[in-house]
Amino acid sequence: MQTDLAAQIVVERIGRDAMSLRELATLRMTVFRAWPYLYDGSLDYEADYLAEFLNDDAAMLVVARLGEIPVGMATASPMATQSDIVRAPFLAAGIDVGRLFYFGESVLLPAFRGLGLGHRFFDEREAEARRAGANRATFCAVQRDEDHPSKPEKARDLKPFWRKRGYHPSAQFDTTMMWQEVGEPHEREHRMRFWMKPL
């Protein structure tokens, strides 16, 4: 059954006019609302974020869709074009951000996990990073306590998957990002850890 479903899914790189950004914004909000991000987002903000992201010619967005419905997406772009919050730890360490590629997100609806799409997203983004002349790729993930009260009993740990892909955590590049969690009145800081891989 899973094989049949996987065969129906198209994974493609898209441009800024290829698909409704509000559809992708809804997808992004849906996945990030769950553990471990618990992100309480705004559709308008997310759509504007994606529109701004796609205005960068060096950025890429890969979408997995079932028919016309997006079920997953992943982004990548040069580290040199990222915000100060993202670039700062690498600049402080003397790393050449011109040779580093940043993978901003990889989101996939639960029903479509386990079909190889996560690997496909990494394959596509790593290939793009190499084409751009990057010698390393990195992404960051939120740090949560193991006993966090909102952690589901059967929460999937993605660390073994990332390690299998050749990524390793780099605590020296930790940073913080602000967002509002579900059920909370205001934004607050969240600690983010970078994972890195040589290309």
HELIX and SHEET records of a PDB file:
HELIX    1   1 GLN A    2  GLN A    8  1                                   7    
HELIX    2   2 LEU A   21  ARG A   33  1                                  13    
HELIX    3   3 LEU A   43  LEU A   54  1                                  12    
HELIX    4   4 MET A   79  THR A   81  5                                   3    
HELIX    5   5 ASP A   84  ALA A   92  1                                   9    
HELIX    6   6 VAL A   97  ARG A   99  5                                   3    
HELIX    7   7 PRO A  110  PHE A  112  5                                   3    
HELIX    8   8 LEU A  117  ARG A  131  1                                  15    
HELIX    9   9 LYS A  159  LYS A  164  1                                   6    
SHEET    1   A 7 ILE A   9  ILE A  14  0                                        
SHEET    2   A 7 MET A  60  LEU A  66 -1                                        
SHEET    3   A 7 ILE A  69  PRO A  78 -1                                        
SHEET    4   A 7 LEU A 100  LEU A 108 -1                                        
SHEET    5   A 7 ARG A 136  VAL A 142  1                                        
SHEET    6   A 7 GLU A 187  PRO A 198 -1                                        
SHEET    7   A 7 HIS A 168  GLN A 180 -1                                        
END                                                                             
